Amino acid sequence: MSEPEFLDTAAGRRIAYRRTEGSGPGVVFLGGFVSDMEGTKAVHLEAWASERGRAFLRFDYSGHGASSGEFAEGAIGDWAADAMAVIEAVADGPQILVGSSMGGWISLLVARALPAKVAGMVTVAAAPDFTEDGFWASFGDAERSAIMEEGGLQIPSDYGAPYVITERLILDGRENLVLRTPLVLPFPVRMLQGTADREVPMDTALRLLGHATADDLRLTLVKGADHRFSTPDCLAMIERAVDEVTEVLGGRT
């Protein structure tokens, strides 16, 4: 595989990305917390888009994968800014954003800040506001003290080495919450959520469904699917969701 390309952002971060040329609307994959653009869903969707002659973009947030920076120094606002910088610089025209887990939250932030660049959205186990409603809400006094007074809290991960939850991650997350203020999604949205997801509960999907103002937003619950959502059947569902959003858009893009 060829080396990724890099974008130097105005914030001084170097973001790695891979782009496939093709027709629009292009598809952009936004990965999850501590994930990278070499994950199963990102690579699968790239191949799928390439077979159909569709433009496709995947990238690593700063502190993730091949991009510059240390993960523990980053926060939601940084990663949203990374996504916006790459999409503005590399993606031609309005895009269909496919946001996985934290990428679902980032997609919503991108849509709020760059409405002209978003034609539609597909989320997979979207995790909006998870730093507050997932991490912070689940921590006790000792854990909160470690974050706010001792430099951070290490928590185990099912996907690799433990990661650090920092004060900045929590405080910055509060500056980027999307479920506490109006959330207008003026484009087709398809949400996918597994019922066996231990990281993002179904309640989160239902809360997002109820909170957003949208004329065309649908949630599909998949019994037994876990947070990875990467079985052949799950990957096929993501493909169909992108196809459906594309069909709804018709000639609008």
C-alpha positions in Angstrom: 0.0 0.0 0.0 1.2 3.5 -0.8 2.1 6.0 1.9 -0.7 8.3 3.1 -0.8 11.9 2.1 -0.5 14.7 4.7 -2.2 18.0 5.4 -0.6 20.6 7.6 -3.4 22.5 9.3 -3.5 26.1 10.5 -3.4 24.7 14.1 0.0 23.2 13.4 -1.1 19.6 13.2 -0.1 17.2 10.5 -3.0 15.0 9.4 -2.6 11.8 7.5 -5.3 10.9 4.9 -6.1 8.7 2.0 -8.3 9.9 -0.8 -9.8 8.0 -3.7 -10.9 10.1 -6.7 -14.4 9.5 -8.1 -17.8 10.9 -8.6 -19.9 12.7 -5.9 -21.3 13.0 -3.5 -18.1 11.8 -2.0 -18.0 9.6 1.1 -15.9 10.6 4.2 -15.3 8.1 7.0 -14.8 9.5 10.5 -13.4 7.0 12.9 -13.8 6.5 16.6 -11.9 7.2 19.9 -8.4 5.8 19.7 -9.2 4.3 16.3 -7.5 5.0 13.0 -8.1 5.0 9.3 -6.8 1.4 8.8 -9.8 0.0 10.7 -12.1 -2.6 9.1 -15.0 -0.3 8.4 -12.9 2.4 6.8 -10.9 0.1 4.6 -14.0 -1.9 3.6 -15.9 1.3 2.6 -13.0 2.6 0.6 -12.9 -0.6 -1.5 -16.7 -0.5 -1.8 -16.7 3.1 -3.0 -13.8 2.5 -5.4 -15.7 -0.3 -7.1 -18.5 2.2 -7.7 -16.3 5.0 -8.9 -17.2 7.1 -5.8 -14.9 9.6 -4.2 -13.8 8.5 -0.8 -11.8 10.0 2.0 -10.5 8.5 5.3 -8.0 10.1 7.7 -6.5 10.0 11.2 -7.2 12.6 13.8 -4.2 14.1 15.5 -2.7 11.7 18.1 -4.2 8.8 16.1 -2.7 6.5 13.6 -0.2 8.2 11.3 -1.0 11.8 12.1 1.1 14.0 14.3 0.7 14.5 18.1 0.1 12.5 21.2 -3.3 11.1 21.9 -3.4 12.1 25.5 -2.9 15.8 24.5 -5.9 15.9 22.2 -9.6 16.6 22.7 -12.9 16.6 20.9 -12.5 20.2 19.6 -9.1 19.3 18.2 -10.3 16.3 16.4 -13.4 18.1 15.0 -11.0 20.8 13.7 -8.8 18.2 12.1 -11.9 16.7 10.3 -13.0 20.1 9.1 -9.6 21.0 7.9 -9.2 17.8 5.8 -12.7 17.9 4.4 -12.4 21.6 3.4 -9.0 21.1 1.9 -9.4 17.7 0.2 -13.0 16.8 -0.4 -14.8 18.3 -3.5 -18.3 19.5 -2.9 -20.9 18.3 -0.4 -20.0 14.9 1.2 -21.8 12.0 2.9 -20.2 11.7 6.3 -20.0 8.2 7.8 -19.3 8.6 11.5 -18.4 5.6 13.7 -18.7 6.0 17.5 -16.9 9.2 18.3 -16.9 9.9 14.6 -20.7 10.3 14.9 -20.2 13.1 17.3 -17.5 14.6 15.2 -19.8 14.4 12.1 -22.5 16.4 13.9 -19.9 19.0 14.8 -18.8 19.2 11.2 -22.3 19.5 10.0 -23.0 22.4 12.4 -19.8 24.3 11.4 -19.7 23.5 7.7 -23.2 23.0 6.5 -22.3 23.5 2.9 -19.9 20.6 2.9 -22.5 18.0 4.2 -25.0 16.4 1.9 -26.0 13.5 4.2 -24.9 11.4 7.1 -24.7 7.8 8.2 -23.8 7.1 11.8 -22.6 3.8 13.3 -23.0 3.5 17.1 -22.8 7.3 17.3 -21.5 8.5 20.6 -22.4 12.2 20.9 -21.4 13.8 24.2 -19.7 10.6 25.4 -17.0 12.4 27.5 -19.8 13.8 29.7 -22.6 11.3 29.6 -20.3 8.2 29.3 -17.0 8.8 31.0 -17.7 11.6 33.5 -21.2 10.4 34.5 -19.8 6.9 35.3 -16.8 8.0 37.4 -16.8 8.2 41.2 -15.1 10.8 43.3 -11.7 9.1 43.3 -11.7 8.8 39.5 -12.8 12.4 39.0 -10.1 13.5 41.4 -7.5 11.6 39.4 -8.6 13.4 36.3 -8.9 16.9 37.7 -6.0 16.9 40.2 -3.6 14.2 39.2 -3.1 14.6 35.5 -5.5 11.9 34.2 -7.0 8.5 34.7 -6.0 5.4 32.8 -8.9 3.2 31.8 -8.8 -0.2 30.1 -9.8 -0.7 26.5 -11.2 -3.7 24.7 -9.3 -2.6 21.6 -5.7 -2.3 22.9 -3.6 -0.6 25.5 -5.3 1.5 28.3 -5.9 5.2 27.4 -5.8 8.3 29.5 -8.8 10.5 30.3 -7.5 14.0 30.9 -9.0 17.1 32.4 -8.7 18.8 29.1 -10.7 16.0 27.3 -13.5 16.4 29.8 -13.6 20.2 29.8 -13.2 20.5 26.0 -15.9 17.9 25.6 -18.3 20.2 27.5 -17.6 23.0 25.0 -18.7 20.7 22.2 -21.8 19.0 23.5 -24.5 18.6 20.8 -27.4 17.1 22.8 -28.0 20.1 25.1 -28.8 22.7 22.4 -30.8 22.6 19.2 -29.4 20.2 16.6 -30.7 20.7 13.1 -29.9 18.1 10.5 -31.3 19.4 7.1 -30.2 16.4 5.1 -30.9 12.6 5.1 -29.5 10.8 8.1 -29.4 7.0 8.7 -28.3 5.8 12.1 -27.2 2.2 12.8 -27.0 0.8 16.3 -26.3 -2.7 17.7 -28.3 -3.9 20.6 -25.3 -5.7 22.1 -23.1 -2.6 22.1 -21.3 -2.4 25.5 -19.6 1.0 24.7 -22.6 3.0 23.4 -26.0 2.0 24.7 -29.2 2.0 22.7 -30.4 4.9 24.9 -27.8 7.1 23.2 -29.2 6.4 19.8 -32.7 6.9 20.9 -31.8 10.2 22.6 -30.1 11.5 19.4 -33.1 10.4 17.4 -35.5 12.3 19.7 -33.3 15.4 20.0 -32.4 16.2 16.4 -34.6 18.3 14.2 -34.6 16.5 10.8 -37.1 15.7 8.1 -35.4 12.5 7.1 -33.8 10.7 10.0 -34.1 7.0 10.5 -32.6 4.7 13.2 -32.0 0.9 12.6 -31.4 -1.3 15.6 -29.5 -4.5 14.8 -30.2 -7.2 17.4 -27.0 -8.8 18.6 -24.6 -6.4 16.9 -21.7 -5.2 19.0 -19.8 -1.9 19.0 -17.4 -3.0 16.3 -20.3 -3.4 13.8 -17.9 -5.1 11.4 -19.3 -8.4 10.5 -20.1 -9.0 6.8 -23.8 -8.4 7.5 -23.1 -5.1 9.4 -20.7 -3.9 6.7 -23.4 -4.5 4.1 -25.9 -2.5 6.2 -23.5 0.5 6.2 -23.2 0.2 2.4 -27.0 0.1 2.0 -27.3 3.1 4.3 -24.9 5.1 2.2 -26.7 4.0 -1.0 -30.1 5.0 0.5 -28.8 8.5 1.5 -27.4 8.9 -2.0 -30.7 7.9 -3.6 -32.6 10.3 -1.4 -30.3 13.1 -2.5 -30.9 12.4 -6.1 -29.7 15.4 -8.1 -29.6 17.8 -5.1 -25.8 17.6 -4.9 
